[in-house]
Amino acid sequence: MRTTLTLDPDVAVNVKKRMAEENLTFKETVNQALRYGLKEVGKQKKKPPFKVIPHSFGFKPGIDLNKLNQLVDELEAEEYVRKMSK
């Protein structure tokens, strides 16, 4: 198939570099790259769906899990006051 191909500047530099390294023509270089790229695209595996596995942490009823950071802050403040009062 004959077609017009417009390359981005960075791709053109890489193609020219590859042509020089491998002593290939433009056509050979582009065809090799496309073959490899298309082959790799077909190999991509779909990732399994993300699953959330629930876990019971054993907190007693009445403990607000959304306020645990507040509890940690209060405990750190109490510890700081205790250390500073020595």
PDB file with SEQRES, HELIX, SHEET and CRYST1 records, atoms N, CA, C and O in Angstrom:
SEQRES   1 A   86  MET ARG THR THR LEU THR LEU ASP PRO ASP VAL ALA VAL          
SEQRES   2 A   86  ASN VAL LYS LYS ARG MET ALA GLU GLU ASN LEU THR PHE          
SEQRES   3 A   86  LYS GLU THR VAL ASN GLN ALA LEU ARG TYR GLY LEU LYS          
SEQRES   4 A   86  GLU VAL GLY LYS GLN LYS LYS LYS PRO PRO PHE LYS VAL          
SEQRES   5 A   86  ILE PRO HIS SER PHE GLY PHE LYS PRO GLY ILE ASP LEU          
SEQRES   6 A   86  ASN LYS LEU ASN GLN LEU VAL ASP GLU LEU GLU ALA GLU          
SEQRES   7 A   86  GLU TYR VAL ARG LYS MET SER LYS                              
HELIX    1 AA1 PRO A    9  GLU A   22  1                                  14    
HELIX    2 AA2 PHE A   26  LYS A   43  1                                  18    
HELIX    3 AA3 LEU A   65  LYS A   67  5                                   3    
HELIX    4 AA4 LEU A   68  MET A   84  1                                  17    
CRYST1    1.000    1.000    1.000  90.00  90.00  90.00 P 1           1          
ATOM      1  N   MET A   1       0.851  -1.173   0.000  1.00  0.00           N  
ATOM      2  CA  MET A   1       0.000   0.000   0.000  1.00  0.00           C  
ATOM      3  C   MET A   1       0.898   1.238   0.000  1.00  0.00           C  
ATOM      4  O   MET A   1       1.898   1.297   0.716  1.00  0.00           O  
ATOM      5  N   ARG A   2       0.539   2.177  -0.778  1.00  0.00           N  
ATOM      6  CA  ARG A   2       1.289   3.423  -0.841  1.00  0.00           C  
ATOM      7  C   ARG A   2       0.465   4.484  -0.123  1.00  0.00           C  
ATOM      8  O   ARG A   2      -0.726   4.644  -0.390  1.00  0.00           O  
ATOM      9  N   THR A   3       1.116   5.217   0.803  1.00  0.00           N  
ATOM     10  CA  THR A   3       0.401   6.233   1.558  1.00  0.00           C  
ATOM     11  C   THR A   3       1.369   7.338   1.968  1.00  0.00           C  
ATOM     12  O   THR A   3       2.587   7.175   1.901  1.00  0.00           O  
ATOM     13  N   THR A   4       0.804   8.455   2.390  1.00  0.00           N  
ATOM     14  CA  THR A   4       1.611   9.554   2.903  1.00  0.00           C  
ATOM     15  C   THR A   4       1.629   9.450   4.415  1.00  0.00           C  
ATOM     16  O   THR A   4       0.592   9.241   5.044  1.00  0.00           O  
ATOM     17  N   LEU A   5       2.796   9.594   4.990  1.00  0.00           N  
ATOM     18  CA  LEU A   5       2.956   9.450   6.430  1.00  0.00           C  
ATOM     19  C   LEU A   5       3.582  10.725   6.975  1.00  0.00           C  
ATOM     20  O   LEU A   5       4.648  11.137   6.519  1.00  0.00           O  
ATOM     21  N   THR A   6       2.928  11.348   7.944  1.00  0.00           N  
ATOM     22  CA  THR A   6       3.464  12.535   8.588  1.00  0.00           C  
ATOM     23  C   THR A   6       3.938  12.137   9.982  1.00  0.00           C  
ATOM     24  O   THR A   6       3.157  11.657  10.803  1.00  0.00           O  
ATOM     25  N   LEU A   7       5.219  12.340  10.235  1.00  0.00           N  
ATOM     26  CA  LEU A   7       5.806  11.956  11.511  1.00  0.00           C  
ATOM     27  C   LEU A   7       6.014  13.174  12.392  1.00  0.00           C  
ATOM     28  O   LEU A   7       6.332  14.259  11.905  1.00  0.00           O  
ATOM     29  N   ASP A   8       5.831  12.989  13.692  1.00  0.00           N  
ATOM     30  CA  ASP A   8       6.187  14.036  14.643  1.00  0.00           C  
ATOM     31  C   ASP A   8       7.708  14.168  14.633  1.00  0.00           C  
ATOM     32  O   ASP A   8       8.411  13.205  14.328  1.00  0.00           O  
ATOM     33  N   PRO A   9       8.221  15.357  14.965  1.00  0.00           N  
ATOM     34  CA  PRO A   9       9.665  15.579  14.900  1.00  0.00           C  
ATOM     35  C   PRO A   9      10.481  14.563  15.714  1.00  0.00           C  
ATOM     36  O   PRO A   9      11.516  14.091  15.243  1.00  0.00           O  
ATOM     37  N   ASP A  10      10.030  14.223  16.924  1.00  0.00           N  
ATOM     38  CA  ASP A  10      10.792  13.285  17.742  1.00  0.00           C  
ATOM     39  C   ASP A  10      10.797  11.883  17.128  1.00  0.00           C  
ATOM     40  O   ASP A  10      11.791  11.164  17.225  1.00  0.00           O  
ATOM     41  N   VAL A  11       9.690  11.498  16.497  1.00  0.00           N  
ATOM     42  CA  VAL A  11       9.613  10.194  15.843  1.00  0.00           C  
ATOM     43  C   VAL A  11      10.520  10.173  14.623  1.00  0.00           C  
ATOM     44  O   VAL A  11      11.195   9.175  14.368  1.00  0.00           O  
ATOM     45  N   ALA A  12      10.542  11.255  13.874  1.00  0.00           N  
ATOM     46  CA  ALA A  12      11.393  11.342  12.684  1.00  0.00           C  
ATOM     47  C   ALA A  12      12.867  11.186  13.058  1.00  0.00           C  
ATOM     48  O   ALA A  12      13.622  10.509  12.360  1.00  0.00           O  
ATOM     49  N   VAL A  13      13.271  11.815  14.160  1.00  0.00           N  
ATOM     50  CA  VAL A  13      14.656  11.692  14.624  1.00  0.00           C  
ATOM     51  C   VAL A  13      14.965  10.237  14.964  1.00  0.00           C  
ATOM     52  O   VAL A  13      16.025   9.724  14.605  1.00  0.00           O  
ATOM     53  N   ASN A  14      14.039   9.572  15.658  1.00  0.00           N  
ATOM     54  CA  ASN A  14      14.258   8.173  16.016  1.00  0.00           C  
ATOM     55  C   ASN A  14      14.308   7.270  14.788  1.00  0.00           C  
ATOM     56  O   ASN A  14      15.099   6.328  14.740  1.00  0.00           O  
ATOM     57  N   VAL A  15      13.474   7.551  13.804  1.00  0.00           N  
ATOM     58  CA  VAL A  15      13.482   6.754  12.572  1.00  0.00           C  
ATOM     59  C   VAL A  15      14.819   6.926  11.854  1.00  0.00           C  
ATOM     60  O   VAL A  15      15.427   5.946  11.425  1.00  0.00           O  
ATOM     61  N   LYS A  16      15.274   8.171  11.725  1.00  0.00           N  
ATOM     62  CA  LYS A  16      16.552   8.427  11.058  1.00  0.00           C  
ATOM     63  C   LYS A  16      17.704   7.758  11.803  1.00  0.00           C  
ATOM     64  O   LYS A  16      18.611   7.197  11.189  1.00  0.00           O  
ATOM     65  N   LYS A  17      17.657   7.824  13.113  1.00  0.00           N  
ATOM     66  CA  LYS A  17      18.699   7.199  13.927  1.00  0.00           C  
ATOM     67  C   LYS A  17      18.719   5.684  13.707  1.00  0.00           C  
ATOM     68  O   LYS A  17      19.780   5.085  13.536  1.00  0.00           O  
ATOM     69  N   ARG A  18      17.544   5.083  13.714  1.00  0.00           N  
ATOM     70  CA  ARG A  18      17.428   3.636  13.501  1.00  0.00           C  
ATOM     71  C   ARG A  18      17.890   3.252  12.095  1.00  0.00           C  
ATOM     72  O   ARG A  18      18.557   2.234  11.909  1.00  0.00           O  
ATOM     73  N   MET A  19      17.529   4.074  11.110  1.00  0.00           N  
ATOM     74  CA  MET A  19      17.954   3.812   9.726  1.00  0.00           C  
ATOM     75  C   MET A  19      19.485   3.776   9.635  1.00  0.00           C  
ATOM     76  O   MET A  19      20.056   2.913   8.968  1.00  0.00           O  
ATOM     77  N   ALA A  20      20.132   4.718  10.309  1.00  0.00           N  
ATOM     78  CA  ALA A  20      21.589   4.795  10.260  1.00  0.00           C  
ATOM     79  C   ALA A  20      22.226   3.622  11.003  1.00  0.00           C  
ATOM     80  O   ALA A  20      23.197   3.032  10.529  1.00  0.00           O  
ATOM     81  N   GLU A  21      21.674   3.290  12.164  1.00  0.00           N  
ATOM     82  CA  GLU A  21      22.235   2.205  12.983  1.00  0.00           C  
ATOM     83  C   GLU A  21      22.120   0.849  12.296  1.00  0.00           C  
ATOM     84  O   GLU A  21      23.057   0.051  12.327  1.00  0.00           O  
ATOM     85  N   GLU A  22      20.976   0.591  11.678  1.00  0.00           N  
ATOM     86  CA  GLU A  22      20.694  -0.725  11.104  1.00  0.00           C  
ATOM     87  C   GLU A  22      20.931  -0.784   9.588  1.00  0.00           C  
ATOM     88  O   GLU A  22      20.771  -1.836   8.970  1.00  0.00           O  
ATOM     89  N   ASN A  23      21.309   0.345   9.004  1.00  0.00           N  
ATOM     90  CA  ASN A  23      21.499   0.437   7.557  1.00  0.00           C  
ATOM     91  C   ASN A  23      20.247  -0.040   6.806  1.00  0.00           C  
ATOM     92  O   ASN A  23      20.319  -0.869   5.899  1.00  0.00           O  
ATOM     93  N   LEU A  24      19.101   0.515   7.217  1.00  0.00           N  
ATOM     94  CA  LEU A  24      17.814   0.165   6.629  1.00  0.00           C  
ATOM     95  C   LEU A  24      17.257   1.341   5.858  1.00  0.00           C  
ATOM     96  O   LEU A  24      17.667   2.485   6.058  1.00  0.00           O  
ATOM     97  N   THR A  25      16.316   1.047   4.973  1.00  0.00           N  
ATOM     98  CA  THR A  25      15.609   2.120   4.268  1.00  0.00           C  
ATOM     99  C   THR A  25      14.499   2.644   5.172  1.00  0.00           C  
ATOM    100  O   THR A  25      14.154   2.040   6.187  1.00  0.00           O  
ATOM    101  N   PHE A  26      13.959   3.775   4.772  1.00  0.00           N  
ATOM    102  CA  PHE A  26      12.841   4.351   5.523  1.00  0.00           C  
ATOM    103  C   PHE A  26      11.692   3.354   5.595  1.00  0.00           C  
ATOM    104  O   PHE A  26      11.122   3.126   6.662  1.00  0.00           O  
ATOM    105  N   LYS A  27      11.359   2.764   4.457  1.00  0.00           N  
ATOM    106  CA  LYS A  27      10.250   1.815   4.379  1.00  0.00           C  
ATOM    107  C   LYS A  27      10.483   0.624   5.317  1.00  0.00           C  
ATOM    108  O   LYS A  27       9.573   0.222   6.043  1.00  0.00           O  
ATOM    109  N   GLU A  28      11.682   0.066   5.305  1.00  0.00           N  
ATOM    110  CA  GLU A  28      11.989  -1.085   6.158  1.00  0.00           C  
ATOM    111  C   GLU A  28      11.890  -0.714   7.640  1.00  0.00           C  
ATOM    112  O   GLU A  28      11.359  -1.471   8.452  1.00  0.00           O  
ATOM    113  N   THR A  29      12.403   0.445   7.965  1.00  0.00           N  
ATOM    114  CA  THR A  29      12.392   0.897   9.362  1.00  0.00           C  
ATOM    115  C   THR A  29      10.974   1.089   9.868  1.00  0.00           C  
ATOM    116  O   THR A  29      10.627   0.619  10.952  1.00  0.00           O  
ATOM    117  N   VAL A  30      10.156   1.776   9.089  1.00  0.00           N  
ATOM    118  CA  VAL A  30       8.770   2.026   9.499  1.00  0.00           C  
ATOM    119  C   VAL A  30       7.992   0.714   9.579  1.00  0.00           C  
ATOM    120  O   VAL A  30       7.241   0.504  10.531  1.00  0.00           O  
ATOM    121  N   ASN A  31       8.159  -0.165   8.604  1.00  0.00           N  
ATOM    122  CA  ASN A  31       7.449  -1.440   8.634  1.00  0.00           C  
ATOM    123  C   ASN A  31       7.840  -2.281   9.848  1.00  0.00           C  
ATOM    124  O   ASN A  31       6.980  -2.887  10.487  1.00  0.00           O  
ATOM    125  N   GLN A  32       9.132  -2.320  10.166  1.00  0.00           N  
ATOM    126  CA  GLN A  32       9.566  -3.073  11.352  1.00  0.00           C  
ATOM    127  C   GLN A  32       8.941  -2.500  12.621  1.00  0.00           C  
ATOM    128  O   GLN A  32       8.441  -3.239  13.469  1.00  0.00           O  
ATOM    129  N   ALA A  33       8.977  -1.187  12.737  1.00  0.00           N  
ATOM    130  CA  ALA A  33       8.427  -0.538  13.931  1.00  0.00           C  
ATOM    131  C   ALA A  33       6.929  -0.797  14.050  1.00  0.00           C  
ATOM    132  O   ALA A  33       6.430  -1.076  15.141  1.00  0.00           O  
ATOM    133  N   LEU A  34       6.217  -0.707  12.943  1.00  0.00           N  
ATOM    134  CA  LEU A  34       4.774  -0.951  12.976  1.00  0.00           C  
ATOM    135  C   LEU A  34       4.467  -2.410  13.302  1.00  0.00           C  
ATOM    136  O   LEU A  34       3.558  -2.692  14.083  1.00  0.00           O  
ATOM    137  N   ARG A  35       5.214  -3.334  12.711  1.00  0.00           N  
ATOM    138  CA  ARG A  35       4.996  -4.753  13.015  1.00  0.00           C  
ATOM    139  C   ARG A  35       5.175  -5.020  14.510  1.00  0.00           C  
ATOM    140  O   ARG A  35       4.345  -5.664  15.152  1.00  0.00           O  
ATOM    141  N   TYR A  36       6.279  -4.506  15.040  1.00  0.00           N  
ATOM    142  CA  TYR A  36       6.564  -4.710  16.463  1.00  0.00           C  
ATOM    143  C   TYR A  36       5.495  -4.056  17.328  1.00  0.00           C  
ATOM    144  O   TYR A  36       4.977  -4.676  18.257  1.00  0.00           O  
ATOM    145  N   GLY A  37       5.168  -2.814  17.027  1.00  0.00           N  
ATOM    146  CA  GLY A  37       4.182  -2.091  17.824  1.00  0.00           C  
ATOM    147  C   GLY A  37       2.815  -2.735  17.787  1.00  0.00           C  
ATOM    148  O   GLY A  37       2.161  -2.858  18.822  1.00  0.00           O  
ATOM    149  N   LEU A  38       2.372  -3.147  16.612  1.00  0.00           N  
ATOM    150  CA  LEU A  38       1.055  -3.770  16.499  1.00  0.00           C  
ATOM    151  C   LEU A  38       1.028  -5.131  17.184  1.00  0.00           C  
ATOM    152  O   LEU A  38       0.008  -5.531  17.746  1.00  0.00           O  
ATOM    153  N   LYS A  39       2.141  -5.833  17.136  1.00  0.00           N  
ATOM    154  CA  LYS A  39       2.240  -7.131  17.804  1.00  0.00           C  
ATOM    155  C   LYS A  39       2.130  -6.946  19.325  1.00  0.00           C  
ATOM    156  O   LYS A  39       1.453  -7.718  20.004  1.00  0.00           O  
ATOM    157  N   GLU A  40       2.800  -5.922  19.846  1.00  0.00           N  
ATOM    158  CA  GLU A  40       2.777  -5.656  21.291  1.00  0.00           C  
ATOM    159  C   GLU A  40       1.402  -5.199  21.761  1.00  0.00           C  
ATOM    160  O   GLU A  40       0.977  -5.552  22.862  1.00  0.00           O  
ATOM    161  N   VAL A  41       0.708  -4.425  20.949  1.00  0.00           N  
ATOM    162  CA  VAL A  41      -0.627  -3.963  21.325  1.00  0.00           C  
ATOM    163  C   VAL A  41      -1.553  -5.160  21.511  1.00  0.00           C  
ATOM    164  O   VAL A  41      -2.379  -5.171  22.424  1.00  0.00           O  
ATOM    165  N   GLY A  42      -1.423  -6.162  20.656  1.00  0.00           N  
ATOM    166  CA  GLY A  42      -2.254  -7.353  20.763  1.00  0.00           C  
ATOM    167  C   GLY A  42      -1.948  -8.175  21.997  1.00  0.00           C  
ATOM    168  O   GLY A  42      -2.790  -8.958  22.438  1.00  0.00           O  
ATOM    169  N   LYS A  43      -0.742  -8.014  22.576  1.00  0.00           N  
ATOM    170  CA  LYS A  43      -0.333  -8.790  23.748  1.00  0.00           C  
ATOM    171  C   LYS A  43      -0.825  -8.197  25.062  1.00  0.00           C  
ATOM    172  O   LYS A  43      -0.821  -8.872  26.091  1.00  0.00           O  
ATOM    173  N   GLN A  44      -1.244  -6.948  25.030  1.00  0.00           N  
ATOM    174  CA  GLN A  44      -1.644  -6.304  26.273  1.00  0.00           C  
ATOM    175  C   GLN A  44      -2.791  -7.064  26.920  1.00  0.00           C  
ATOM    176  O   GLN A  44      -3.817  -7.341  26.299  1.00  0.00           O  
ATOM    177  N   LYS A  45      -2.581  -7.388  28.177  1.00  0.00           N  
ATOM    178  CA  LYS A  45      -3.597  -8.121  28.919  1.00  0.00           C  
ATOM    179  C   LYS A  45      -4.480  -7.137  29.667  1.00  0.00           C  
ATOM    180  O   LYS A  45      -4.024  -6.100  30.149  1.00  0.00           O  
ATOM    181  N   LYS A  46      -5.737  -7.484  29.749  1.00  0.00           N  
ATOM    182  CA  LYS A  46      -6.634  -6.649  30.528  1.00  0.00           C  
ATOM    183  C   LYS A  46      -6.377  -6.925  31.999  1.00  0.00           C  
ATOM    184  O   LYS A  46      -6.222  -8.073  32.417  1.00  0.00           O  
ATOM    185  N   LYS A  47      -6.336  -5.865  32.763  1.00  0.00           N  
ATOM    186  CA  LYS A  47      -6.124  -6.002  34.194  1.00  0.00           C  
ATOM    187  C   LYS A  47      -7.413  -6.504  34.835  1.00  0.00           C  
ATOM    188  O   LYS A  47      -8.508  -6.131  34.415  1.00  0.00           O  
ATOM    189  N   PRO A  48      -7.280  -7.347  35.847  1.00  0.00           N  
ATOM    190  CA  PRO A  48      -8.493  -7.800  36.527  1.00  0.00           C  
ATOM    191  C   PRO A  48      -9.160  -6.611  37.215  1.00  0.00           C  
ATOM    192  O   PRO A  48      -8.487  -5.664  37.621  1.00  0.00           O  
ATOM    193  N   PRO A  49     -10.471  -6.664  37.342  1.00  0.00           N  
ATOM    194  CA  PRO A  49     -11.156  -5.542  37.992  1.00  0.00           C  
ATOM    195  C   PRO A  49     -10.710  -5.394  39.446  1.00  0.00           C  
ATOM    196  O   PRO A  49     -10.415  -6.376  40.127  1.00  0.00           O  
ATOM    197  N   PHE A  50     -10.669  -4.166  39.894  1.00  0.00           N  
ATOM    198  CA  PHE A  50     -10.282  -3.873  41.269  1.00  0.00           C  
ATOM    199  C   PHE A  50     -11.367  -4.364  42.219  1.00  0.00           C  
ATOM    200  O   PHE A  50     -12.549  -4.090  42.013  1.00  0.00           O  
ATOM    201  N   LYS A  51     -10.970  -5.076  43.241  1.00  0.00           N  
ATOM    202  CA  LYS A  51     -11.929  -5.586  44.218  1.00  0.00           C  
ATOM    203  C   LYS A  51     -11.604  -5.010  45.588  1.00  0.00           C  
ATOM    204  O   LYS A  51     -10.441  -4.931  45.985  1.00  0.00           O  
ATOM    205  N   VAL A  52     -12.637  -4.613  46.294  1.00  0.00           N  
ATOM    206  CA  VAL A  52     -12.490  -4.187  47.675  1.00  0.00           C  
ATOM    207  C   VAL A  52     -12.896  -5.369  48.540  1.00  0.00           C  
ATOM    208  O   VAL A  52     -14.018  -5.868  48.453  1.00  0.00           O  
ATOM    209  N   ILE A  53     -11.978  -5.799  49.362  1.00  0.00           N  
ATOM    210  CA  ILE A  53     -12.267  -6.922  50.252  1.00  0.00           C  
ATOM    211  C   ILE A  53     -12.515  -6.353  51.639  1.00  0.00           C  
ATOM    212  O   ILE A  53     -11.591  -5.842  52.272  1.00  0.00           O  
ATOM    213  N   PRO A  54     -13.744  -6.436  52.115  1.00  0.00           N  
ATOM    214  CA  PRO A  54     -14.057  -5.866  53.423  1.00  0.00           C  
ATOM    215  C   PRO A  54     -13.365  -6.649  54.550  1.00  0.00           C  
ATOM    216  O   PRO A  54     -13.129  -7.852  54.444  1.00  0.00           O  
ATOM    217  N   HIS A  55     -13.057  -5.939  55.605  1.00  0.00           N  
ATOM    218  CA  HIS A  55     -12.387  -6.549  56.750  1.00  0.00           C  
ATOM    219  C   HIS A  55     -12.958  -5.960  58.031  1.00  0.00           C  
ATOM    220  O   HIS A  55     -13.134  -4.747  58.147  1.00  0.00           O  
ATOM    221  N   SER A  56     -13.235  -6.802  58.956  1.00  0.00           N  
ATOM    222  CA  SER A  56     -13.733  -6.342  60.248  1.00  0.00           C  
ATOM    223  C   SER A  56     -12.540  -6.093  61.159  1.00  0.00           C  
ATOM    224  O   SER A  56     -11.758  -7.007  61.423  1.00  0.00           O  
ATOM    225  N   PHE A  57     -12.396  -4.860  61.644  1.00  0.00           N  
ATOM    226  CA  PHE A  57     -11.272  -4.530  62.508  1.00  0.00           C  
ATOM    227  C   PHE A  57     -11.593  -4.769  63.979  1.00  0.00           C  
ATOM    228  O   PHE A  57     -10.718  -4.632  64.835  1.00  0.00           O  
ATOM    229  N   GLY A  58     -12.824  -5.121  64.275  1.00  0.00           N  
ATOM    230  CA  GLY A  58     -13.183  -5.450  65.643  1.00  0.00           C  
ATOM    231  C   GLY A  58     -13.369  -4.251  66.554  1.00  0.00           C  
ATOM    232  O   GLY A  58     -13.247  -4.392  67.771  1.00  0.00           O  
ATOM    233  N   PHE A  59     -13.663  -3.066  66.010  1.00  0.00           N  
ATOM    234  CA  PHE A  59     -13.917  -1.903  66.851  1.00  0.00           C  
ATOM    235  C   PHE A  59     -15.238  -2.086  67.582  1.00  0.00           C  
ATOM    236  O   PHE A  59     -16.189  -2.659  67.051  1.00  0.00           O  
ATOM    237  N   LYS A  60     -15.273  -1.591  68.797  1.00  0.00           N  
ATOM    238  CA  LYS A  60     -16.489  -1.702  69.606  1.00  0.00           C  
ATOM    239  C   LYS A  60     -17.555  -0.756  69.065  1.00  0.00           C  
ATOM    240  O   LYS A  60     -17.239   0.287  68.493  1.00  0.00           O  
ATOM    241  N   PRO A  61     -18.815  -1.126  69.248  1.00  0.00           N  
ATOM    242  CA  PRO A  61     -19.898  -0.236  68.816  1.00  0.00           C  
ATOM    243  C   PRO A  61     -19.747   1.137  69.460  1.00  0.00           C  
ATOM    244  O   PRO A  61     -19.363   1.246  70.624  1.00  0.00           O  
ATOM    245  N   GLY A  62     -20.047   2.167  68.710  1.00  0.00           N  
ATOM    246  CA  GLY A  62     -19.955   3.536  69.221  1.00  0.00           C  
ATOM    247  C   GLY A  62     -18.665   4.227  68.827  1.00  0.00           C  
ATOM    248  O   GLY A  62     -18.558   5.445  68.973  1.00  0.00           O  
ATOM    249  N   ILE A  63     -17.680   3.489  68.330  1.00  0.00           N  
ATOM    250  CA  ILE A  63     -16.430   4.099  67.877  1.00  0.00           C  
ATOM    251  C   ILE A  63     -16.659   4.641  66.470  1.00  0.00           C  
ATOM    252  O   ILE A  63     -16.999   3.893  65.554  1.00  0.00           O  
ATOM    253  N   ASP A  64     -16.469   5.947  66.309  1.00  0.00           N  
ATOM    254  CA  ASP A  64     -16.652   6.574  65.007  1.00  0.00           C  
ATOM    255  C   ASP A  64     -15.340   6.493  64.242  1.00  0.00           C  
ATOM    256  O   ASP A  64     -14.392   7.223  64.532  1.00  0.00           O  
ATOM    257  N   LEU A  65     -15.295   5.596  63.261  1.00  0.00           N  
ATOM    258  CA  LEU A  65     -14.059   5.378  62.511  1.00  0.00           C  
ATOM    259  C   LEU A  65     -13.633   6.613  61.718  1.00  0.00           C  
ATOM    260  O   LEU A  65     -12.461   6.751  61.369  1.00  0.00           O  
ATOM    261  N   ASN A  66     -14.568   7.501  61.434  1.00  0.00           N  
ATOM    262  CA  ASN A  66     -14.252   8.714  60.687  1.00  0.00           C  
ATOM    263  C   ASN A  66     -13.516   9.736  61.551  1.00  0.00           C  
ATOM    264  O   ASN A  66     -12.988  10.718  61.029  1.00  0.00           O  
ATOM    265  N   LYS A  67     -13.478   9.518  62.862  1.00  0.00           N  
ATOM    266  CA  LYS A  67     -12.839  10.481  63.764  1.00  0.00           C  
ATOM    267  C   LYS A  67     -11.568   9.924  64.399  1.00  0.00           C  
ATOM    268  O   LYS A  67     -11.097  10.471  65.396  1.00  0.00           O  
ATOM    269  N   LEU A  68     -11.006   8.861  63.853  1.00  0.00           N  
ATOM    270  CA  LEU A  68      -9.794   8.287  64.430  1.00  0.00           C  
ATOM    271  C   LEU A  68      -8.608   9.249  64.319  1.00  0.00           C  
ATOM    272  O   LEU A  68      -7.772   9.293  65.221  1.00  0.00           O  
ATOM    273  N   ASN A  69      -8.521  10.015  63.238  1.00  0.00           N  
ATOM    274  CA  ASN A  69      -7.432  10.994  63.116  1.00  0.00           C  
ATOM    275  C   ASN A  69      -7.539  12.067  64.193  1.00  0.00           C  
ATOM    276  O   ASN A  69      -6.528  12.532  64.720  1.00  0.00           O  
ATOM    277  N   GLN A  70      -8.753  12.449  64.513  1.00  0.00           N  
ATOM    278  CA  GLN A  70      -8.972  13.433  65.577  1.00  0.00           C  
ATOM    279  C   GLN A  70      -8.492  12.856  66.899  1.00  0.00           C  
ATOM    280  O   GLN A  70      -7.868  13.568  67.687  1.00  0.00           O  
ATOM    281  N   LEU A  71      -8.767  11.586  67.160  1.00  0.00           N  
ATOM    282  CA  LEU A  71      -8.330  10.931  68.382  1.00  0.00           C  
ATOM    283  C   LEU A  71      -6.799  10.904  68.450  1.00  0.00           C  
ATOM    284  O   LEU A  71      -6.219  11.183  69.499  1.00  0.00           O  
ATOM    285  N   VAL A  72      -6.152  10.572  67.339  1.00  0.00           N  
ATOM    286  CA  VAL A  72      -4.687  10.557  67.302  1.00  0.00           C  
ATOM    287  C   VAL A  72      -4.134  11.945  67.595  1.00  0.00           C  
ATOM    288  O   VAL A  72      -3.169  12.079  68.348  1.00  0.00           O  
ATOM    289  N   ASP A  73      -4.730  12.975  67.011  1.00  0.00           N  
ATOM    290  CA  ASP A  73      -4.286  14.352  67.267  1.00  0.00           C  
ATOM    291  C   ASP A  73      -4.408  14.700  68.745  1.00  0.00           C  
ATOM    292  O   ASP A  73      -3.500  15.299  69.321  1.00  0.00           O  
ATOM    293  N   GLU A  74      -5.514  14.331  69.353  1.00  0.00           N  
ATOM    294  CA  GLU A  74      -5.728  14.626  70.778  1.00  0.00           C  
ATOM    295  C   GLU A  74      -4.715  13.889  71.643  1.00  0.00           C  
ATOM    296  O   GLU A  74      -4.188  14.461  72.598  1.00  0.00           O  
ATOM    297  N   LEU A  75      -4.435  12.628  71.323  1.00  0.00           N  
ATOM    298  CA  LEU A  75      -3.457  11.866  72.095  1.00  0.00           C  
ATOM    299  C   LEU A  75      -2.054  12.455  71.945  1.00  0.00           C  
ATOM    300  O   LEU A  75      -1.297  12.509  72.914  1.00  0.00           O  
ATOM    301  N   GLU A  76      -1.707  12.893  70.747  1.00  0.00           N  
ATOM    302  CA  GLU A  76      -0.399  13.520  70.528  1.00  0.00           C  
ATOM    303  C   GLU A  76      -0.299  14.835  71.290  1.00  0.00           C  
ATOM    304  O   GLU A  76       0.750  15.147  71.853  1.00  0.00           O  
ATOM    305  N   ALA A  77      -1.373  15.600  71.312  1.00  0.00           N  
ATOM    306  CA  ALA A  77      -1.377  16.873  72.041  1.00  0.00           C  
ATOM    307  C   ALA A  77      -1.207  16.610  73.540  1.00  0.00           C  
ATOM    308  O   ALA A  77      -0.451  17.314  74.209  1.00  0.00           O  
ATOM    309  N   GLU A  78      -1.901  15.609  74.066  1.00  0.00           N  
ATOM    310  CA  GLU A  78      -1.777  15.267  75.489  1.00  0.00           C  
ATOM    311  C   GLU A  78      -0.348  14.833  75.808  1.00  0.00           C  
ATOM    312  O   GLU A  78       0.200  15.209  76.844  1.00  0.00           O  
ATOM    313  N   GLU A  79       0.256  14.041  74.920  1.00  0.00           N  
ATOM    314  CA  GLU A  79       1.626  13.574  75.118  1.00  0.00           C  
ATOM    315  C   GLU A  79       2.592  14.751  75.101  1.00  0.00           C  
ATOM    316  O   GLU A  79       3.523  14.796  75.904  1.00  0.00           O  
ATOM    317  N   TYR A  80       2.383  15.702  74.199  1.00  0.00           N  
ATOM    318  CA  TYR A  80       3.234  16.883  74.116  1.00  0.00           C  
ATOM    319  C   TYR A  80       3.138  17.712  75.399  1.00  0.00           C  
ATOM    320  O   TYR A  80       4.150  18.155  75.942  1.00  0.00           O  
ATOM    321  N   VAL A  81       1.917  17.912  75.870  1.00  0.00           N  
ATOM    322  CA  VAL A  81       1.716  18.693  77.111  1.00  0.00           C  
ATOM    323  C   VAL A  81       2.383  17.979  78.280  1.00  0.00           C  
ATOM    324  O   VAL A  81       3.002  18.620  79.129  1.00  0.00           O  
ATOM    325  N   ARG A  82       2.259  16.659  78.328  1.00  0.00           N  
ATOM    326  CA  ARG A  82       2.859  15.887  79.419  1.00  0.00           C  
ATOM    327  C   ARG A  82       4.380  16.032  79.401  1.00  0.00           C  
ATOM    328  O   ARG A  82       4.995  16.216  80.451  1.00  0.00           O  
ATOM    329  N   LYS A  83       4.993  15.950  78.214  1.00  0.00           N  
ATOM    330  CA  LYS A  83       6.447  16.089  78.109  1.00  0.00           C  
ATOM    331  C   LYS A  83       6.921  17.491  78.462  1.00  0.00           C  
ATOM    332  O   LYS A  83       7.971  17.654  79.084  1.00  0.00           O  
ATOM    333  N   MET A  84       6.161  18.495  78.075  1.00  0.00           N  
ATOM    334  CA  MET A  84       6.565  19.882  78.303  1.00  0.00           C  
ATOM    335  C   MET A  84       6.392  20.282  79.771  1.00  0.00           C  
ATOM    336  O   MET A  84       7.047  21.215  80.236  1.00  0.00           O  
ATOM    337  N   SER A  85       5.522  19.590  80.499  1.00  0.00           N  
ATOM    338  CA  SER A  85       5.275  19.967  81.901  1.00  0.00           C  
ATOM    339  C   SER A  85       6.281  19.327  82.852  1.00  0.00           C  
ATOM    340  O   SER A  85       6.222  19.569  84.058  1.00  0.00           O  
ATOM    341  N   LYS A  86       7.181  18.535  82.347  1.00  0.00           N  
ATOM    342  CA  LYS A  86       8.207  17.908  83.216  1.00  0.00           C  
ATOM    343  C   LYS A  86       9.265  18.876  83.594  1.00  0.00           C  
ATOM    344  O   LYS A  86      10.198  18.521  84.314  1.00  0.00           O  
TER     345      LYS A  86                                                      
END                                                                             
